[in-house]
Amino acid sequence: MSTVSDLLTNMEGLKAALDSTKQVITLSTTVIALTITFLEKVVDTKAVDGTRHAPTSLKIAWVSFGVAILCGLWTLNAITGTMNAADRVTRGDADVNQRDKDAAKDLANAPNVRVPAMAMYAVFLLAIGLTIVSGLFL
């Protein structure tokens, strides 16, 4: 296993993952809020029944942003758990199990962080693409 100094040095990657996850959550929340707030200014009000209807691609984008936020929260929890495990390993706690040791060794490359992060980025990119497509048809 890595030495304590190696572990602390490698923690920077985990902190970078934490920051980028927070950015995706912030951007997703902001895009949802802005598109809903200004929907009345961009959607045609000449519908037959007089109501405004958002394009289907925009509705799917909103759901995708919501899923990206949920995946981001999952990622944040995984990062927190990994940092906690690494902290216990560096302190030399007696109750450290093999799973904690593995999490501390892998840090940001561990599947518990990579899987939700990759899902978050994939869904976020899909949502951005759908938002752009929606803008092309408005």
C-alpha positions in Angstrom: 0.0 0.0 0.0 1.0 3.6 -0.5 2.8 5.5 2.2 0.9 8.3 4.0 2.7 11.0 2.0 1.8 9.3 -1.3 -1.8 9.0 -0.1 -2.0 12.7 0.8 -0.4 13.7 -2.6 -2.9 11.6 -4.5 -5.8 13.1 -2.6 -5.5 16.2 -4.9 -7.1 14.2 -7.7 -10.0 13.4 -5.5 -10.4 17.1 -4.6 -10.4 18.0 -8.3 -13.1 15.4 -8.9 -15.1 17.0 -6.0 -14.8 20.4 -7.5 -15.8 19.4 -11.0 -18.8 17.5 -9.6 -19.9 20.6 -7.8 -19.6 22.6 -11.0 -21.8 20.1 -13.0 -24.4 20.3 -10.3 -24.3 24.1 -10.3 -24.5 24.3 -14.1 -27.3 21.8 -14.3 -29.4 23.6 -11.7 -28.7 27.0 -13.3 -29.7 25.8 -16.8 -32.9 24.4 -15.5 -33.8 27.6 -13.6 -32.9 29.9 -16.5 -34.7 27.9 -19.2 -37.9 27.6 -17.0 -37.7 31.3 -16.0 -37.4 32.6 -19.6 -39.5 30.0 -21.3 -42.4 32.4 -21.8 -40.1 34.7 -23.7 -38.9 32.1 -26.2 -41.9 29.8 -26.6 -44.6 30.7 -29.2 -47.8 31.7 -27.5 -49.9 31.2 -30.7 -50.9 27.7 -29.8 -54.4 26.6 -30.7 -55.5 26.4 -27.0 -53.6 29.5 -26.0 -51.1 27.7 -23.7 -47.4 27.5 -24.1 -45.8 24.2 -24.8 -42.1 23.5 -24.3 -40.4 21.5 -27.0 -40.1 17.8 -26.2 -36.3 18.0 -26.5 -36.3 20.7 -23.8 -38.4 18.6 -21.5 -36.1 15.6 -22.0 -33.1 18.0 -21.3 -34.7 19.1 -18.0 -35.1 15.5 -16.9 -31.5 14.7 -18.0 -30.2 17.7 -16.0 -32.2 16.3 -13.0 -30.6 12.9 -13.5 -27.1 14.6 -13.8 -27.8 16.3 -10.5 -28.7 13.0 -8.9 -25.6 11.3 -10.3 -23.6 14.3 -9.0 -25.0 13.8 -5.5 -24.1 10.1 -5.8 -20.6 11.1 -6.9 -20.2 13.5 -4.0 -21.3 10.8 -1.5 -18.8 8.3 -3.1 -16.0 10.9 -2.8 -16.9 11.7 0.8 -16.8 8.0 1.6 -13.4 7.5 -0.1 -12.0 10.6 1.7 -13.2 9.2 5.0 -11.6 5.8 4.3 -8.3 7.5 3.3 -8.4 9.6 6.4 -8.9 6.5 8.6 -6.1 4.7 6.8 -3.7 7.6 7.3 -4.6 7.9 11.0 -3.9 4.2 11.4 -7.3 3.4 12.9 -7.6 -0.1 14.3 -11.0 -0.7 12.7 -9.9 -0.2 9.1 -11.2 -3.0 6.9 -9.9 -4.2 3.5 -12.6 -2.2 1.6 -11.4 1.0 3.3 -7.8 0.1 2.4 -8.8 -0.5 -1.2 -10.7 2.8 -1.4 -7.8 4.7 0.1 -5.4 3.1 -2.4 -7.5 3.8 -5.5 -8.9 7.2 -4.5 -10.6 8.9 -7.5 -9.9 5.9 -9.8 -12.0 3.6 -7.7 -15.2 2.3 -9.3 -17.3 3.8 -6.5 -16.3 7.3 -7.7 -15.7 6.6 -11.4 -19.1 5.0 -12.2 -21.4 7.8 -10.9 -19.0 10.5 -12.2 -19.0 9.0 -15.7 -22.8 8.7 -15.6 -23.1 12.3 -14.5 -20.9 13.6 -17.3 -22.7 11.5 -19.9 -26.1 12.6 -18.9 -25.0 16.2 -18.5 -23.5 16.3 -22.0 -26.8 14.8 -23.3 -28.8 17.5 -21.5 -26.6 20.2 -22.9 -27.0 18.8 -26.4 -30.7 18.6 -26.0 -30.9 22.2 -24.7 -28.9 23.4 -27.8 -31.2 21.4 -30.1 -34.2 23.0 -28.4 -32.8 26.4 -29.0 -32.4 25.7 -32.7 -36.1 24.9 -33.0 -37.4 27.9 -31.1 
